[in-house]
Amino acid sequence: MDYDTYGSNAVELAIDLANADRDDPGWVRAFLDAHTEWFTEGTSLTLPEQDAGQVAQTATLVRDVALAESEPDVMARLNALLALASPRPYATDHDGELHLHYARPDAGAVEQLTTTVAMGLSQVVVQHGWQRLGVCSAEGCGNVYVDTSRNASRRYCSNTCASRSTVAAYRARKRA
């Protein structure tokens, strides 16, 4: 499955957000600090409590889209995420390649993050199908992933989870 570089990176940002460890009270700041390349230079990544709550809401909505089990359910959840976005696309070549950014350059961190995540995720769903989003089948994992396989057969978020599940199934068969 091929999709454009900026859009695919925006989807990876959405997946990272959905899989962020929210048990840590400082998770929002840690997430933003780990993804500074997504924010316009000079954007403050220090957020008030209310804005941190909006980041958590965006993360929940991304996970909800991946957990949806039907197209109408995906549409409702994706539209809830898109309702938080404020797209204002513009062309830029700040990294040497012409591409689009989804949020206005002077937007705050939450608006930039939410809009980029919502637009990137919606492009994958609309262009490649809602079945391309999934939640890892490995016991105890639950990470969200985008299935980029040719035949849309991915079940695990990583090779590590796939291998762990395969070994566990093998050992269970050996015991039986």
N, C-alpha and C positions, 0 to 999 in steps of 0.2 A: 504494500500500500504506500503510495507516494502522496505527500502533501507538502505545501510550501514550507520553506525553512522557518520563517518568522511565525507562521501559524502553528507549525509543529512544535516549535519551542514554547509558544504560548500554551499549548496543550500540556507539555511537560511541566510548565509552571503550575497549571491547574492540578495536575496529578500530584506534584510535590506538595501543594497546599492541602489537598484532600488527605494526604498521607502524613502530614505534619503531626508530631507528637504533642497533642494538646494537654497532656497531663502536667507539663512543665509550665508554671505560671508565666515565664518569660518567653513562651514559644513564639508569640507574634513578632517580638523584636528579633529573636534568633532567626526566624524565617525571613524577615525583611532584610536582615544583615547578610544572609546567605544568598540573597537574590538581588543585590543592589544593581546589577546590570540592567534590570527591567525598569528602573526609575530614572527619570530625567535628572541630569546633574543639578544638584542643589535642592532636591526634594528632601524634606525632613522625614526621617524614618522613626522619629519619636512620636508616638501616638498617644492621645488621651484614651482613657478607659473605653469610652463610647466607640471610638474608631477601632480599637482592638476587638470589640464585640462585633463590629461589622465585618472584620476580617474572618472571625470565627464563623459568622453566618455564611459568608461566601464559601468557606471550606466545607461547611455542612451541605450547602446546596450542590457543590461539585460532587460530593460523595453521594448525595441523593440521586443525582442524574445517573451515576454509574450503577446504583442499586435498582433503578427502575426496571420493571419486568415487561413493559409493553410500550409501544410507540406513544399512545396517548399519555401514559404516565411520564415518559421521557419529555414529551412536549410541555406538559404542565410544569415539571421541575426545571427544565431548561428555560422556559419563559419566566419563571420566578427568579432565576439567576440573572437573566437578561434585563429584568426590570430594575435591578440594582446598578446596571451598567450605564455609563454615559458616553457612548461612542462618539468620537469626534476624530475620525481618521485623518492622518496627514502623511505625506511622503517625506522620507528622510534618507540621507546617505551618510549619517554620522559614523558608520563603521566601514565606509568604503563601498557599500552595496546599496542600491536603491531598494527600499522596501517601505511598507506601511506600518505606522504605529496606530493603535486603536484609540488611545486616550490622548486628549490634548496635552501638550508639553508642560503647561503650567498647572495641571491638576495635582491635587494632593496624592499622597502615597496610596490611600485606600481607593480612591477613584481610579488611579492608574492600574493598581493590582486587580480590582474587581472587573474593570472593563476589559483588560487584556485577557484575563482568565475566561470571562463569559464569552467573548468573541472567539477566542481560540477553540474552546470546547464546542461552541455552537457550530463552527465551521466543520469540525470533524464529524459531528453528529449529522449535519445536513448533507455533507458531501460524501460521507463514507458509511453512514448508517449508525443507528443508536446501539446496535449489537457490538460495535467496535469498542465500547466501554465495558469494563467488567471489574469484578472484585475477586481477588485471589482465592482460589479453591483450597489452598493449603490450610490444614488445620491450625487455627490460632493466628493466622496472618491477617486477612481482611484488607490488604492494601488495594487501592484502586489502580488500574492500569488501562492503557490504550492498546488494543490488539492491532499490531501492524503486520501480522502474518498474512500470507496470500489468501488463505482459505478461511480466515476468521475463526481459527480453532484454538486460540490461546486460552488457557485456563489459570495460569499462574502469573504472578507479578514479576517473577525473576527465575533464572535458572536455578538459583539456590532453593527456592520453594518447590519447584518442579522436582528437583533431585531428592529433596527431603521427603516429599510425598511418595515418590517412586520407591525409595528405600524402605519407608514405613510400610507400604503395601507389600513389598517383597517379603519383609520380615514377618508380617502378619500371615501371609500365605505359607511361609516356612513353618510357623508355629501350628497352623491348622492341620 
